[in-house]
Amino acid sequence: KNNVYVLNGMVFVNSGQILTIEAGTIIKGADGTGSDASALIVAKGGKIMAEGTEQEPIIFTSVADKIVRDVNGDLCASGNLSKTVQGLWGGLIVLGKSGLNTIPDIQQVEGIPTNEARGAYGGDDDTDNSGVLKYVSIRHGGTNIGADNEINGLTLGGVGSGTTIEHIEVIANQDDGIEFFGGTVNLKWAVVANCGDDSYDYDQGWRGKGQFWYTQQNSNDLSQGDRGGEHDGGTDPEDAAPYATPEIRNATYHGHGASRLLTFRDNAGGHYINSIFVNWDKGIDIEDLISGEDSKARLDAGDLSIEHNVFHSISVGTTLSALLVSSEGEDLSTHANINNNSVEDPGITLTNPVPTATLTAGSAPSDSWFENVTYKGAFSGSNWASDWTLLFE
């Protein structure tokens, strides 16, 4: 941690290699776009062991950021960049051997040139282990590598459930915050803020678990930030197995009032439970095609559910019939009412995401991976994202 490391271009952790990053280390991405973009890529079969702490998070940022530690490893200069500055370098990409629902079942990750063999991901090992990411903050990334092709803050391609990912921040990324391409990896305690596109994105049959997810959009620039969650089931074909059916509990999604909360399409399923959604233009839309498998079919089959959640300040209306609709405009509020969602003020702000209202959880998890908490939303009592994140420093 007493060195500052610079990524000059795309740096790979190759198959069979392990990269260990000490708590408190600062890694900076050099300037560059296209083939000169800088990024850290953990290839299939490689591992990253990046275990920061609350007191000493591992920070990925731009060379334009003046944050630095002294020879003893103590922080001696803070960052100088605004919390909304995007696209100064690439991002962190982790690739694994877990299964996808695509044909072929091995894909090339977006953000990496197609002629780079180490950009491949996918396989048949759903318990694949790509290492550990804990207390990691990823800042100011998402540079362009081509037309409409940016790098996500954290990309997880075919990453398996043997990988541990906890306490992650992605802030001011030009593209998506965190994106899952298939795989079975789980994510707990995550912050995504001020990104240019979607906060949480999944595709290609991701079927992991998530808990304590938070997002906040830049309220000073309503053109920045699209959906809180863009959830796709498959790419080619859209209706292939395994279906995307992740379970996400205790999320808090705070929009800027000009974008959509959630979209389920391309046969995506998924379950949002005990969560809080505040300040969005539109609510949740679920794709309903004329024929074939689609996300409405997943809803009807029980593979998609919106349960025990709180909605507040959604521009389309204050009733559940306005908040949950199909792509054909069909009112799906019966489903929402059955699953005990409510429209009420949770009492959160952009500076304090801890609710002032008492919001008791309505459903306990059956999977032991989840924390069995009694509240709704990502926070209760105190802000676990304080100090180690740039957003709440």
Secondary structure, DSSP 8 states (H G I E B T S, - for coil): --SEEEE-SEEEE-TT-EEEE-TT-EEEE----GGG--EEEE-TT-EEEEE--SSS-EEEEETT---EE-TTS-EEE---S-TT---SS--EEEE-----SSSSSSEE-TTS-TT-GGGEE--S-TT---EEEEEEEEES---EEETTEE--SEEEES--TTSEEEEEEEES-SS-SEEEESS---EEEEEEES-SS-SEEEESS---EEEEEEEE--TT-TTS---SEEEE--SSSTT-SS----EEEEEEEE--SSSEEEEEETT--EEEES-EEEEESEEEEE---SSSS-HHHHHHHTSEEEES-EEEEETT-SSHHHHEEETT--B-HHHHHHTT-EE------SS--S-SS--B-S---SSTTS---SBSSS-SSS-TTTTTSSTT-
